Amino acid sequence: MIRFGHCPQFITITNYNWLPLLKNDFHKDIIIESFKKRIELEQVTIYAFVIMPNHMHIIWQLHDGIYRNSFQRDLLKFTARSILWFMRMNNDPRISLLQVNAMDRKFQVWERNSLSIDLYSEKVFLQKLNYIHQNPIKEKWKLATLPEDYKYSSARFYETGIDSFGILTHFRD
């Protein structure tokens, strides 16, 4: 059962210039670990997600007292720093594509304006859940044959009840 307080949100976060930085599973694991930490801190409930090569979609619900702008800023700042660190440690040549001429940073991993939509009804929630789970099997991506076959998605959890990442809550629980 969805918690009271903040309503669930569908959020889309894209890589800077839509670069396929998230093809690397280690980069995806950084995001998963960041989600785990935020859940342990009782800041968020995650109902669904998919991490694609150049973007991710999440349905989350922030807990009372947690402000979306601050939460999202801190999450993206931490994951960006971790991804950049990993890229430097592995001499990833794509790091030069992330250089920016900004006052507050030398590199940028995420686009600045993420799409966030409040999910006020179960109908819209289910539409977004289906969209998330269908994303990896779309013609454009072909990352899996079935939604539940794509590792970095909540589709397997909704199909089998198994949460291999330990971060998900079924929206009906």
N, CA, C and O atoms as a DFTB+ gen file, in Angstrom:
692 C
 N C O
     1  1       0.846      -1.185       0.000
     2  2       0.000       0.000       0.000
     3  2       0.886       1.241       0.000
     4  3       1.860       1.320       0.748
     5  1       0.551       2.168      -0.813
     6  2       1.317       3.394      -0.934
     7  2       1.159       4.223       0.336
     8  3       0.056       4.361       0.865
     9  1       2.271       4.771       0.817
    10  2       2.306       5.556       2.052
    11  2       1.568       6.880       1.879
    12  3       1.445       7.405       0.772
    13  1       1.084       7.402       2.996
    14  2       0.486       8.738       2.979
    15  2       1.586       9.779       3.092
    16  3       2.733       9.438       3.380
    17  1       1.259      11.020       2.875
    18  2       2.255      12.089       2.873
    19  2       2.551      12.470       1.439
    20  3       1.645      12.806       0.676
    21  1       3.820      12.416       1.074
    22  2       4.200      12.661      -0.320
    23  2       3.536      11.614      -1.208
    24  3       3.401      10.458      -0.807
    25  1       3.126      12.005      -2.397
    26  2       2.608      11.002      -3.327
    27  2       3.790      10.412      -4.103
    28  3       4.846      11.038      -4.193
    29  1       3.616       9.216      -4.659
    30  2       4.697       8.637      -5.463
    31  2       4.995       9.526      -6.662
    32  3       4.134      10.261      -7.146
    33  1       6.225       9.441      -7.122
    34  2       6.651      10.225      -8.278
    35  2       7.324       9.314      -9.299
    36  3       8.051       8.383      -8.952
    37  1       7.061       9.610     -10.554
    38  2       7.781       8.996     -11.664
    39  2       8.851       9.991     -12.059
    40  3       8.555      11.151     -12.346
    41  1      10.087       9.539     -12.073
    42  2      11.180      10.448     -12.387
    43  2      12.050       9.850     -13.483
    44  3      12.326       8.650     -13.489
    45  1      12.472      10.691     -14.397
    46  2      13.408      10.308     -15.446
    47  2      14.654      11.152     -15.284
    48  3      14.584      12.380     -15.238
    49  1      15.797      10.487     -15.198
    50  2      17.086      11.156     -15.046
    51  2      17.952      10.717     -16.222
    52  3      18.108       9.524     -16.482
    53  1      18.510      11.692     -16.927
    54  2      19.303      11.371     -18.110
    55  2      20.765      11.758     -17.911
    56  3      21.091      12.679     -17.162
    57  1      21.626      11.032     -18.601
    58  2      23.041      11.369     -18.601
    59  2      23.266      12.644     -19.405
    60  3      22.516      12.957     -20.330
    61  1      24.296      13.356     -19.040
    62  2      24.693      14.570     -19.737
    63  2      24.833      14.266     -21.234
    64  3      25.517      13.320     -21.626
    65  1      24.188      15.068     -22.044
    66  2      24.187      14.905     -23.504
    67  2      23.738      13.510     -23.944
    68  3      24.090      13.056     -25.033
    69  1      22.984      12.852     -23.119
    70  2      22.465      11.505     -23.405
    71  2      23.581      10.498     -23.688
    72  3      23.374       9.521     -24.408
    73  1      24.750      10.738     -23.125
    74  2      25.868       9.808     -23.309
    75  2      25.554       8.469     -22.650
    76  3      24.932       8.449     -21.588
    77  1      25.958       7.363     -23.240
    78  2      25.629       6.041     -22.696
    79  2      26.553       5.617     -21.550
    80  3      27.161       4.548     -21.599
    81  1      26.653       6.459     -20.525
    82  2      27.535       6.182     -19.390
    83  2      27.076       4.984     -18.567
    84  3      27.879       4.355     -17.877
    85  1      25.803       4.674     -18.639
    86  2      25.263       3.607     -17.798
    87  2      25.288       2.246     -18.489
    88  3      24.657       1.301     -18.015
    89  1      26.001       2.139     -19.590
    90  2      26.228       0.820     -20.186
    91  2      27.076      -0.026     -19.244
    92  3      26.935      -1.248     -19.190
    93  1      27.951       0.634     -18.511
    94  2      28.851      -0.023     -17.588
    95  2      28.071      -0.483     -16.347
    96  3      27.459       0.334     -15.659
    97  1      28.095      -1.792     -16.064
    98  2      27.359      -2.313     -14.911
    99  2      27.850      -1.735     -13.592
   100  3      27.065      -1.583     -12.656
   101  1      29.131      -1.411     -13.501
   102  2      29.624      -0.811     -12.261
   103  2      28.944       0.531     -12.010
   104  3      28.627       0.858     -10.867
   105  1      28.718       1.303     -13.057
   106  2      28.016       2.576     -12.904
   107  2      26.584       2.331     -12.448
   108  3      26.067       3.069     -11.609
   109  1      25.946       1.315     -12.985
   110  2      24.585       0.964     -12.539
   111  2      24.603       0.551     -11.066
   112  3      23.711       0.919     -10.301
   113  1      25.624      -0.215     -10.675
   114  2      25.726      -0.665      -9.279
   115  2      25.920       0.508      -8.322
   116  3      25.453       0.455      -7.184
   117  1      26.597       1.561      -8.762
   118  2      26.738       2.771      -7.942
   119  2      25.352       3.339      -7.639
   120  3      25.073       3.741      -6.509
   121  1      24.508       3.370      -8.626
   122  2      23.147       3.890      -8.446
   123  2      22.365       3.005      -7.482
   124  3      21.701       3.512      -6.577
   125  1      22.438       1.686      -7.666
   126  2      21.738       0.753      -6.784
   127  2      22.205       0.928      -5.341
   128  3      21.385       0.978      -4.424
   129  1      23.518       1.021      -5.136
   130  2      24.047       1.193      -3.779
   131  2      23.594       2.513      -3.170
   132  3      23.332       2.591      -1.970
   133  1      23.502       3.534      -3.985
   134  2      23.010       4.823      -3.495
   135  2      21.545       4.726      -3.081
   136  3      21.141       5.290      -2.063
   137  1      20.750       4.004      -3.879
   138  2      19.355       3.758      -3.499
   139  2      19.293       3.033      -2.151
   140  3      18.519       3.408      -1.271
   141  1      20.111       1.997      -2.001
   142  2      20.122       1.221      -0.749
   143  2      20.385       2.114       0.453
   144  3      19.706       2.017       1.474
   145  1      21.380       2.983       0.318
   146  2      21.734       3.876       1.422
   147  2      20.567       4.799       1.780
   148  3      20.284       5.009       2.959
   149  1      19.892       5.348       0.773
   150  2      18.764       6.253       1.017
   151  2      17.595       5.508       1.666
   152  3      16.861       6.079       2.473
   153  1      17.427       4.242       1.313
   154  2      16.371       3.427       1.927
   155  2      16.727       3.140       3.380
   156  3      15.875       3.248       4.262
   157  1      17.995       2.771       3.635
   158  2      18.452       2.526       5.009
   159  2      18.253       3.761       5.883
   160  3      17.928       3.642       7.064
   161  1      18.446       4.936       5.310
   162  2      18.266       6.194       6.044
   163  2      16.786       6.576       6.180
   164  3      16.450       7.619       6.742
   165  1      15.911       5.711       5.656
   166  2      14.465       5.907       5.706
   167  2      14.032       7.215       5.055
   168  3      13.169       7.929       5.565
   169  1      14.655       7.513       3.912
   170  2      14.326       8.725       3.172
   171  2      13.356       8.466       2.026
   172  3      12.640       9.374       1.603
   173  1      13.328       7.223       1.515
   174  2      12.601       6.949       0.286
   175  2      12.130       5.498       0.253
   176  3      12.748       4.610       0.841
   177  1      11.028       5.284      -0.446
   178  2      10.558       3.953      -0.805
   179  2      10.622       3.882      -2.326
   180  3      10.140       4.778      -3.020
   181  1      11.217       2.818      -2.835
   182  2      11.327       2.652      -4.284
   183  2      10.390       1.533      -4.708
   184  3      10.496       0.399      -4.241
   185  1       9.471       1.874      -5.601
   186  2       8.486       0.915      -6.102
   187  2       8.905       0.286      -7.426
   188  3       8.554      -0.862      -7.702
   189  1       9.647       1.018      -8.245
   190  2      10.040       0.502      -9.549
   191  2      11.211       1.313     -10.078
   192  3      11.408       2.471      -9.713
   193  1      11.994       0.663     -10.961
   194  2      13.098       1.366     -11.607
   195  2      13.540       0.588     -12.837
   196  3      13.255      -0.599     -12.989
   197  1      14.236       1.288     -13.696
   198  2      15.000       0.683     -14.778
   199  2      16.182       1.598     -15.033
   200  3      16.034       2.819     -15.095
   201  1      17.363       1.000     -15.180
   202  2      18.559       1.765     -15.509
   203  2      18.959       1.373     -16.926
   204  3      19.368       0.241     -17.186
   205  1      18.833       2.321     -17.819
   206  2      19.122       2.131     -19.233
   207  2      20.529       2.669     -19.537
   208  3      21.149       3.261     -18.654
   209  1      21.049       2.480     -20.755
   210  2      22.410       2.943     -21.048
   211  2      22.640       4.446     -20.869
   212  3      23.748       4.856     -20.521
   213  1      21.617       5.274     -21.100
   214  2      21.841       6.720     -20.999
   215  2      20.806       7.455     -20.148
   216  3      20.779       8.686     -20.124
   217  1      19.966       6.709     -19.459
   218  2      18.972       7.331     -18.583
   219  2      18.410       6.289     -17.623
   220  3      18.679       5.095     -17.752
   221  1      17.641       6.753     -16.678
   222  2      16.941       5.835     -15.779
   223  2      15.574       6.405     -15.445
   224  3      15.357       7.617     -15.450
   225  1      14.658       5.486     -15.154
   226  2      13.315       5.833     -14.704
   227  2      13.121       5.203     -13.334
   228  3      13.558       4.079     -13.086
   229  1      12.466       5.933     -12.458
   230  2      12.225       5.444     -11.103
   231  2      10.820       5.862     -10.687
   232  3      10.364       6.957     -11.016
   233  1      10.148       4.989      -9.970
   234  2       8.957       5.400      -9.227
   235  2       9.359       5.310      -7.766
   236  3       9.630       4.231      -7.240
   237  1       9.391       6.462      -7.128
   238  2       9.757       6.503      -5.719
   239  2       8.774       7.354      -4.950
   240  3       7.988       8.113      -5.517
   241  1       8.843       7.205      -3.660
   242  2       8.030       8.031      -2.779
   243  2       8.918       8.499      -1.645
   244  3       9.438       7.694      -0.871
   245  1       9.086       9.799      -1.556
   246  2       9.906      10.366      -0.495
   247  2       9.141      10.316       0.819
   248  3       7.921      10.480       0.847
   249  1       9.859      10.092       1.891
   250  2       9.231      10.026       3.209
   251  2       8.991      11.427       3.752
   252  3       9.580      12.398       3.277
   253  1       8.136      11.520       4.731
   254  2       7.814      12.811       5.333
   255  2       9.091      13.506       5.809
   256  3       9.975      12.871       6.384
   257  1       9.177      14.795       5.568
   258  2      10.325      15.585       5.983
   259  2      11.468      15.587       4.970
   260  3      12.463      16.286       5.164
   261  1      11.337      14.819       3.903
   262  2      12.359      14.769       2.858
   263  2      11.877      15.628       1.686
   264  3      10.761      15.459       1.197
   265  1      12.722      16.534       1.254
   266  2      12.356      17.453       0.178
   267  2      12.981      16.987      -1.137
   268  3      14.176      16.701      -1.211
   269  1      12.144      16.919      -2.167
   270  2      12.572      16.350      -3.443
   271  2      13.818      17.023      -3.996
   272  3      14.755      16.336      -4.402
   273  1      13.851      18.337      -4.022
   274  2      15.006      19.027      -4.605
   275  2      16.306      18.672      -3.893
   276  3      17.315      18.396      -4.542
   277  1      16.287      18.676      -2.575
   278  2      17.489      18.338      -1.798
   279  2      17.852      16.872      -1.957
   280  3      19.016      16.527      -2.159
   281  1      16.845      16.013      -1.864
   282  2      17.075      14.573      -1.996
   283  2      17.693      14.255      -3.350
   284  3      18.702      13.554      -3.435
   285  1      17.085      14.770      -4.394
   286  2      17.550      14.487      -5.753
   287  2      18.940      15.075      -5.983
   288  3      19.796      14.422      -6.580
   289  1      19.170      16.289      -5.521
   290  2      20.490      16.930      -5.668
   291  2      21.570      16.078      -5.015
   292  3      22.611      15.818      -5.617
   293  1      21.320      15.645      -3.783
   294  2      22.317      14.868      -3.050
   295  2      22.554      13.506      -3.691
   296  3      23.695      13.051      -3.777
   297  1      21.495      12.861      -4.138
   298  2      21.610      11.563      -4.803
   299  2      22.434      11.686      -6.083
   300  3      23.347      10.893      -6.317
   301  1      22.115      12.668      -6.900
   302  2      22.809      12.832      -8.175
   303  2      24.249      13.301      -7.976
   304  3      25.139      12.912      -8.732
   305  1      24.478      14.124      -6.976
   306  2      25.837      14.585      -6.689
   307  2      26.718      13.407      -6.265
   308  3      27.845      13.264      -6.737
   309  1      26.192      12.567      -5.372
   310  2      26.959      11.413      -4.911
   311  2      27.241      10.437      -6.053
   312  3      28.374       9.986      -6.220
   313  1      26.209      10.109      -6.840
   314  2      26.409       9.149      -7.926
   315  2      27.343       9.725      -8.996
   316  3      28.157       8.991      -9.557
   317  1      27.241      11.009      -9.282
   318  2      28.135      11.631     -10.267
   319  2      29.587      11.551      -9.809
   320  3      30.467      11.169     -10.580
   321  1      29.829      11.908      -8.572
   322  2      31.205      11.848      -8.054
   323  2      31.744      10.419      -8.092
   324  3      32.903      10.200      -8.445
   325  1      30.921       9.465      -7.736
   326  2      31.355       8.062      -7.729
   327  2      31.628       7.558      -9.143
   328  3      32.613       6.857      -9.372
   329  1      30.776       7.904     -10.075
   330  2      30.985       7.498     -11.475
   331  2      32.249       8.153     -12.032
   332  3      33.043       7.497     -12.705
   333  1      32.435       9.436     -11.755
   334  2      33.643      10.129     -12.232
   335  2      34.901       9.511     -11.620
   336  3      35.906       9.343     -12.310
   337  1      34.850       9.176     -10.346
   338  2      35.988       8.532      -9.690
   339  2      36.317       7.214     -10.382
   340  3      37.480       6.938     -10.675
   341  1      35.309       6.411     -10.638
   342  2      35.508       5.124     -11.309
   343  2      36.088       5.333     -12.715
   344  3      36.977       4.594     -13.138
   345  1      35.588       6.330     -13.428
   346  2      36.089       6.612     -14.778
   347  2      37.559       7.021     -14.731
   348  3      38.356       6.578     -15.558
   349  1      37.916       7.864     -13.767
   350  2      39.321       8.281     -13.636
   351  2      40.221       7.096     -13.302
   352  3      41.301       6.942     -13.871
   353  1      39.761       6.262     -12.371
   354  2      40.558       5.104     -11.947
   355  2      40.784       4.122     -13.089
   356  3      41.768       3.382     -13.089
   357  1      39.884       4.113     -14.051
   358  2      39.975       3.180     -15.172
   359  2      40.362       3.863     -16.479
   360  3      40.219       3.289     -17.559
   361  1      40.852       5.090     -16.367
   362  2      41.293       5.848     -17.543
   363  2      40.266       5.805     -18.677
   364  3      40.611       5.591     -19.839
   365  1      39.029       6.009     -18.322
   366  2      37.945       5.991     -19.306
   367  2      38.046       7.246     -20.175
   368  3      37.919       8.356     -19.659
   369  1      38.272       7.093     -21.480
   370  2      38.429       8.269     -22.338
   371  2      37.157       9.102     -22.476
   372  3      37.218      10.261     -22.884
   373  1      36.009       8.523     -22.141
   374  2      34.747       9.275     -22.257
   375  2      34.645      10.397     -21.231
   376  3      33.774      11.260     -21.340
   377  1      35.523      10.392     -20.240
   378  2      35.452      11.438     -19.217
   379  2      35.626      12.824     -19.841
   380  3      35.064      13.798     -19.342
   381  1      36.385      12.919     -20.906
   382  2      36.575      14.227     -21.561
   383  2      35.259      14.751     -22.142
   384  3      35.090      15.962     -22.287
   385  1      34.335      13.864     -22.472
   386  2      33.031      14.278     -22.996
   387  2      32.139      14.890     -21.919
   388  3      31.100      15.477     -22.220
   389  1      32.552      14.746     -20.677
   390  2      31.761      15.256     -19.551
   391  2      32.272      16.602     -19.038
   392  3      31.696      17.170     -18.110
   393  1      33.338      17.106     -19.629
   394  2      33.879      18.390     -19.193
   395  2      32.916      19.511     -19.546
   396  3      32.356      19.555     -20.642
   397  1      32.737      20.417     -18.587
   398  2      31.863      21.568     -18.789
   399  2      32.576      22.821     -18.291
   400  3      33.511      22.753     -17.492
   401  1      32.119      23.940     -18.773
   402  2      32.655      25.225     -18.350
   403  2      31.616      25.861     -17.434
   404  3      30.887      26.768     -17.836
   405  1      31.560      25.376     -16.207
   406  2      30.575      25.865     -15.240
   407  2      31.290      26.376     -14.001
   408  3      32.407      25.961     -13.692
   409  1      30.637      27.272     -13.306
   410  2      31.218      27.866     -12.096
   411  2      31.361      26.840     -10.974
   412  3      32.315      26.893     -10.197
   413  1      30.415      25.911     -10.890
   414  2      30.368      25.007      -9.739
   415  2      30.892      23.600     -10.017
   416  3      30.846      22.748      -9.129
   417  1      31.394      23.331     -11.239
   418  2      31.880      21.979     -11.549
   419  2      32.742      21.982     -12.801
   420  3      32.642      22.867     -13.651
   421  1      33.589      20.966     -12.885
   422  2      34.426      20.777     -14.069
   423  2      33.848      19.701     -14.982
   424  3      34.095      19.686     -16.188
   425  1      33.073      18.802     -14.378
   426  2      32.480      17.695     -15.123
   427  2      31.005      17.606     -14.782
   428  3      30.581      18.005     -13.697
   429  1      30.235      17.083     -15.706
   430  2      28.802      16.898     -15.468
   431  2      28.392      15.518     -15.972
   432  3      28.624      15.171     -17.130
   433  1      27.774      14.733     -15.074
   434  2      27.327      13.375     -15.403
   435  2      25.849      13.361     -15.773
   436  3      25.436      12.618     -16.663
   437  1      25.050      14.185     -15.088
   438  2      23.594      14.183     -15.263
   439  2      23.111      15.468     -15.899
   440  3      23.673      16.536     -15.656
   441  1      22.083      15.374     -16.706
   442  2      21.409      16.575     -17.190
   443  2      20.788      17.282     -15.989
   444  3      20.432      16.641     -15.001
   445  1      20.664      18.570     -16.076
   446  2      20.202      19.351     -14.920
   447  2      18.712      19.219     -14.614
   448  3      18.335      19.179     -13.443
   449  1      17.877      19.153     -15.607
   450  2      16.435      19.171     -15.354
   451  2      15.819      17.796     -15.562
   452  3      15.485      17.410     -16.682
   453  1      15.678      17.071     -14.470
   454  2      15.052      15.758     -14.530
   455  2      13.538      15.922     -14.603
   456  3      12.971      16.856     -14.036
   457  1      12.905      15.010     -15.302
   458  2      11.451      15.005     -15.393
   459  2      10.888      14.316     -14.156
   460  3      11.297      13.205     -13.818
   461  1       9.957      14.971     -13.487
   462  2       9.317      14.385     -12.317
   463  2       7.809      14.612     -12.414
   464  3       7.347      15.737     -12.604
   465  1       7.058      13.527     -12.279
   466  2       5.600      13.595     -12.378
   467  2       4.998      12.958     -11.132
   468  3       5.312      11.813     -10.805
   469  1       4.140      13.689     -10.440
   470  2       3.416      13.119      -9.306
   471  2       2.392      12.116      -9.816
   472  3       1.692      12.377     -10.794
   473  1       2.307      10.976      -9.156
   474  2       1.382       9.914      -9.553
   475  2       0.203       9.890      -8.585
   476  3       0.254       9.237      -7.542
   477  1      -0.858      10.613      -8.945
   478  2      -2.000      10.792      -8.065
   479  2      -3.014       9.664      -8.136
   480  3      -3.840       9.530      -7.233
   481  1      -2.976       8.847      -9.185
   482  2      -3.970       7.779      -9.301
   483  2      -3.284       6.446      -9.589
   484  3      -2.175       6.408     -10.123
   485  1      -3.945       5.373      -9.233
   486  2      -3.402       4.043      -9.494
   487  2      -3.294       3.786     -10.991
   488  3      -2.371       3.103     -11.435
   489  1      -4.222       4.322     -11.772
   490  2      -4.192       4.142     -13.219
   491  2      -2.902       4.714     -13.808
   492  3      -2.239       4.056     -14.610
   493  1      -2.546       5.936     -13.414
   494  2      -1.332       6.568     -13.924
   495  2      -0.101       5.845     -13.377
   496  3       0.880       5.654     -14.095
   497  1      -0.156       5.448     -12.118
   498  2       0.941       4.687     -11.512
   499  2       1.223       3.432     -12.335
   500  3       2.373       3.152     -12.674
   501  1       0.173       2.680     -12.655
   502  2       0.331       1.435     -13.416
   503  2       0.816       1.693     -14.840
   504  3       1.573       0.890     -15.384
   505  1       0.396       2.794     -15.451
   506  2       0.908       3.156     -16.778
   507  2       2.423       3.369     -16.724
   508  3       3.152       2.871     -17.582
   509  1       2.888       4.100     -15.727
   510  2       4.315       4.383     -15.594
   511  2       5.095       3.118     -15.224
   512  3       6.214       2.920     -15.697
   513  1       4.517       2.276     -14.395
   514  2       5.152       1.004     -14.042
   515  2       5.351       0.148     -15.292
   516  3       6.425      -0.417     -15.497
   517  1       4.329       0.055     -16.116
   518  2       4.415      -0.698     -17.358
   519  2       5.456      -0.071     -18.301
   520  3       6.243      -0.784     -18.924
   521  1       5.453       1.237     -18.398
   522  2       6.423       1.932     -19.250
   523  2       7.855       1.593     -18.823
   524  3       8.703       1.280     -19.659
   525  1       8.109       1.658     -17.531
   526  2       9.439       1.337     -16.996
   527  2       9.841      -0.082     -17.389
   528  3      10.954      -0.307     -17.864
   529  1       8.938      -1.033     -17.190
   530  2       9.276      -2.432     -17.428
   531  2       9.404      -2.772     -18.910
   532  3      10.124      -3.704     -19.267
   533  1       8.728      -2.043     -19.762
   534  2       8.810      -2.292     -21.198
   535  2      10.026      -1.625     -21.841
   536  3      10.413      -1.993     -22.950
   537  1      10.626      -0.663     -21.172
   538  2      11.708       0.129     -21.757
   539  2      12.859      -0.717     -22.322
   540  3      13.273      -0.463     -23.453
   541  1      13.391      -1.698     -21.604
   542  2      14.540      -2.453     -22.131
   543  2      14.228      -3.334     -23.344
   544  3      15.144      -3.706     -24.078
   545  1      12.972      -3.670     -23.566
   546  2      12.656      -4.567     -24.688
   547  2      12.179      -3.812     -25.925
   548  3      11.864      -4.425     -26.945
   549  1      12.125      -2.503     -25.838
   550  2      11.707      -1.703     -26.991
   551  2      12.673      -1.904     -28.156
   552  3      13.851      -2.208     -27.968
   553  1      12.150      -1.728     -29.342
   554  2      12.928      -1.898     -30.574
   555  2      14.236      -1.102     -30.540
   556  3      15.273      -1.581     -30.999
   557  1      14.181       0.097     -30.004
   558  2      15.358       0.957     -29.955
   559  2      16.489       0.332     -29.135
   560  3      17.662       0.492     -29.470
   561  1      16.134      -0.382     -28.058
   562  2      17.141      -0.863     -27.126
   563  2      17.482      -2.342     -27.296
   564  3      18.654      -2.702     -27.406
   565  1      16.476      -3.182     -27.318
   566  2      16.667      -4.642     -27.419
   567  2      17.676      -5.152     -26.389
   568  3      18.586      -5.909     -26.728
   569  1      17.514      -4.740     -25.143
   570  2      18.420      -5.167     -24.077
   571  2      18.011      -6.506     -23.483
   572  3      18.786      -7.133     -22.760
   573  1      16.790      -6.943     -23.789
   574  2      16.285      -8.230     -23.297
   575  2      15.104      -8.631     -24.164
   576  3      14.526      -7.810     -24.876
   577  1      14.760      -9.904     -24.090
   578  2      13.592     -10.408     -24.814
   579  2      12.328     -10.184     -24.009
   580  3      11.296      -9.785     -24.548
   581  1      12.417     -10.443     -22.710
   582  2      11.295     -10.230     -21.797
   583  2      11.700      -9.185     -20.761
   584  3      12.873      -9.113     -20.394
   585  1      10.767      -8.382     -20.286
   586  2      11.118      -7.363     -19.295
   587  2      11.849      -7.939     -18.078
   588  3      12.810      -7.341     -17.594
   589  1      11.402      -9.089     -17.585
   590  2      11.998      -9.671     -16.374
   591  2      13.398     -10.239     -16.613
   592  3      14.080     -10.607     -15.657
   593  1      13.834     -10.316     -17.866
   594  2      15.181     -10.799     -18.178
   595  2      16.237      -9.698     -18.059
   596  3      17.432      -9.991     -18.005
   597  1      15.808      -8.447     -18.018
   598  2      16.768      -7.349     -17.907
   599  2      17.121      -7.156     -16.436
   600  3      16.254      -6.875     -15.608
   601  1      18.402      -7.309     -16.126
   602  2      18.860      -7.308     -14.733
   603  2      18.548      -6.011     -13.985
   604  3      18.081      -6.053     -12.847
   605  1      18.798      -4.873     -14.606
   606  2      18.691      -3.592     -13.898
   607  2      17.313      -2.978     -14.052
   608  3      17.144      -1.882     -14.586
   609  1      16.342      -3.721     -13.567
   610  2      14.939      -3.323     -13.634
   611  2      14.178      -4.004     -12.504
   612  3      14.604      -5.029     -11.972
   613  1      13.068      -3.422     -12.160
   614  2      12.196      -4.031     -11.148
   615  2      11.220      -5.031     -11.759
   616  3      10.409      -5.605     -11.033
   617  1      11.272      -5.254     -13.056
   618  2      10.315      -6.163     -13.714
   619  2      10.374      -7.567     -13.130
   620  3       9.329      -8.182     -12.917
   621  1      11.562      -8.088     -12.868
   622  2      11.699      -9.435     -12.287
   623  2      11.003      -9.500     -10.921
   624  3      10.342     -10.487     -10.598
   625  1      11.160      -8.452     -10.140
   626  2      10.515      -8.393      -8.820
   627  2       9.003      -8.493      -8.955
   628  3       8.361      -9.229      -8.206
   629  1       8.432      -7.765      -9.894
   630  2       6.975      -7.791     -10.062
   631  2       6.492      -9.089     -10.709
   632  3       5.329      -9.463     -10.561
   633  1       7.376      -9.769     -11.420
   634  2       7.013     -11.043     -12.050
   635  2       7.172     -12.224     -11.087
   636  3       6.344     -13.135     -11.084
   637  1       8.249     -12.211     -10.258
   638  2       8.583     -13.372      -9.424
   639  2       8.495     -13.115      -7.920
   640  3       8.432     -14.058      -7.132
   641  1       8.490     -11.845      -7.521
   642  2       8.518     -11.517      -6.099
   643  2       9.926     -11.478      -5.523
   644  3      10.098     -11.203      -4.336
   645  1      10.935     -11.750      -6.347
   646  2      12.328     -11.766      -5.896
   647  2      12.971     -10.412      -6.164
   648  3      13.027      -9.946      -7.302
   649  1      13.461      -9.785      -5.083
   650  2      14.151      -8.497      -5.187
   651  2      15.643      -8.759      -5.019
   652  3      16.157      -8.726      -3.901
   653  1      16.329      -9.013      -6.103
   654  2      17.744      -9.369      -6.034
   655  2      18.630      -8.202      -5.575
   656  3      19.782      -8.419      -5.198
   657  1      18.114      -6.986      -5.601
   658  2      18.891      -5.828      -5.155
   659  2      18.568      -5.417      -3.710
   660  3      19.348      -4.702      -3.082
   661  1      17.443      -5.859      -3.194
   662  2      17.064      -5.500      -1.834
   663  2      16.657      -4.043      -1.674
   664  3      16.910      -3.439      -0.632
   665  1      16.025      -3.471      -2.703
   666  2      15.670      -2.047      -2.632
   667  2      14.190      -1.779      -2.896
   668  3      13.735      -0.642      -2.765
   669  1      13.439      -2.808      -3.264
   670  2      12.082      -2.566      -3.761
   671  2      10.995      -2.872      -2.744
   672  3      11.128      -3.743      -1.885
   673  1       9.922      -2.121      -2.879
   674  2       8.684      -2.349      -2.140
   675  2       7.576      -2.452      -3.166
   676  3       7.425      -1.580      -4.021
   677  1       6.799      -3.524      -3.079
   678  2       5.660      -3.669      -3.992
   679  2       4.661      -2.576      -3.663
   680  3       4.391      -2.306      -2.493
   681  1       4.119      -1.953      -4.681
   682  2       3.232      -0.810      -4.435
   683  2       1.952      -1.210      -3.715
   684  3       1.264      -0.347      -3.171
   685  1       1.621      -2.475      -3.697
   686  2       0.419      -2.938      -2.980
   687  2       0.708      -3.332      -1.527
   688  3      -0.221      -3.578      -0.757
   689  1       1.994      -3.393      -1.147
   690  2       2.353      -3.777       0.229
   691  2       2.180      -2.627       1.199
   692  3       2.437      -2.782       2.393
